Amino acid sequence: MEQKKKEVQQSKTTAEKKEKMQWYGRVGQWFQTLCLMHIPFFGFFYMLVLAIRRETPPQKKSFAAAYVLYRVLVMLLALTILFILYRIGLSFVDEILQYVRD
């Protein structure tokens, strides 16, 4: 009887250790993903690959897709603002040159 209790206790301890190691593994994978996604240029393509790959876990896949969408939207917004500033700047420079000529 006492032998059986020890075996049950050991199996519980082993299961807890295994679960804890799996948790650390998942945290490590997320840590790796966060570190790699912050590398300029490479991070964007890494997240793009994660969003497209079939073997990527669903949670990580949806996170990668959202990140890629976010980066694309920010890039489009930045390009729009730069274009507007470029157009405003050209007319401003034209006005200054007109003033200097006259």
C-alpha positions in Angstrom: 0.0 0.0 0.0 2.7 2.4 1.0 4.7 1.5 -2.1 1.7 2.4 -4.3 1.4 5.8 -2.6 5.0 6.5 -3.3 4.5 5.6 -7.0 1.5 7.8 -7.3 3.4 10.7 -5.6 6.3 10.2 -8.0 4.1 10.1 -11.0 2.4 13.4 -9.9 5.8 15.0 -9.3 7.0 13.8 -12.7 3.9 15.1 -14.4 4.3 18.5 -12.7 7.9 18.7 -13.7 7.0 17.8 -17.3 4.2 20.4 -17.4 6.6 23.1 -15.9 9.2 22.3 -18.6 6.5 22.5 -21.3 5.5 25.9 -19.9 9.1 27.1 -20.0 9.4 25.9 -23.5 6.4 27.9 -24.6 7.7 31.0 -22.9 11.1 30.5 -24.6 9.4 30.2 -28.0 7.5 33.4 -27.5 10.6 35.1 -26.2 12.5 34.0 -29.3 9.7 35.3 -31.5 9.6 38.7 -29.8 13.4 39.1 -30.0 13.5 38.1 -33.7 10.6 40.3 -34.7 12.4 43.5 -33.5 15.4 43.0 -35.8 15.0 45.6 -38.6 13.9 44.1 -42.0 14.6 40.5 -40.9 11.9 40.7 -38.3 9.2 41.7 -40.8 10.1 38.8 -43.1 10.3 36.4 -40.1 6.8 37.4 -39.0 5.6 37.1 -42.6 6.9 33.6 -42.8 5.2 32.7 -39.5 1.9 34.1 -40.7 2.1 32.0 -43.9 3.6 28.7 -42.7 1.3 25.8 -42.1 3.3 24.4 -39.1 3.0 27.6 -37.1 0.8 27.2 -34.0 -2.6 29.0 -34.4 -1.9 31.6 -31.6 1.5 32.5 -33.0 0.1 32.5 -36.6 -2.7 35.0 -35.7 -0.2 37.2 -33.8 2.2 37.2 -36.8 -0.6 38.1 -39.2 -1.8 41.0 -37.0 1.8 42.2 -36.7 2.4 42.1 -40.4 -0.9 44.0 -41.0 0.0 46.6 -38.4 3.5 47.1 -40.0 2.0 47.5 -43.5 -0.6 50.0 -42.3 2.0 52.0 -40.5 4.2 52.0 -43.6 1.4 53.2 -45.8 0.5 56.0 -43.3 4.2 57.1 -43.2 4.5 57.1 -47.0 1.2 59.1 -47.2 2.5 61.7 -44.7 5.9 61.9 -46.5 4.2 62.4 -49.8 2.0 65.2 -48.4 5.0 66.9 -46.8 6.9 66.6 -50.1 4.1 68.2 -52.0 3.7 71.0 -49.5 7.5 71.5 -49.3 7.8 71.9 -53.1 5.2 74.6 -53.3 6.8 76.4 -50.3 10.2 76.3 -52.1 8.6 77.6 -55.3 7.1 80.5 -53.4 10.5 81.4 -51.8 12.2 81.2 -55.2 9.5 83.5 -56.7 10.1 86.0 -53.9 13.9 85.9 -54.5 13.5 86.5 -58.2 11.1 89.5 -57.8 
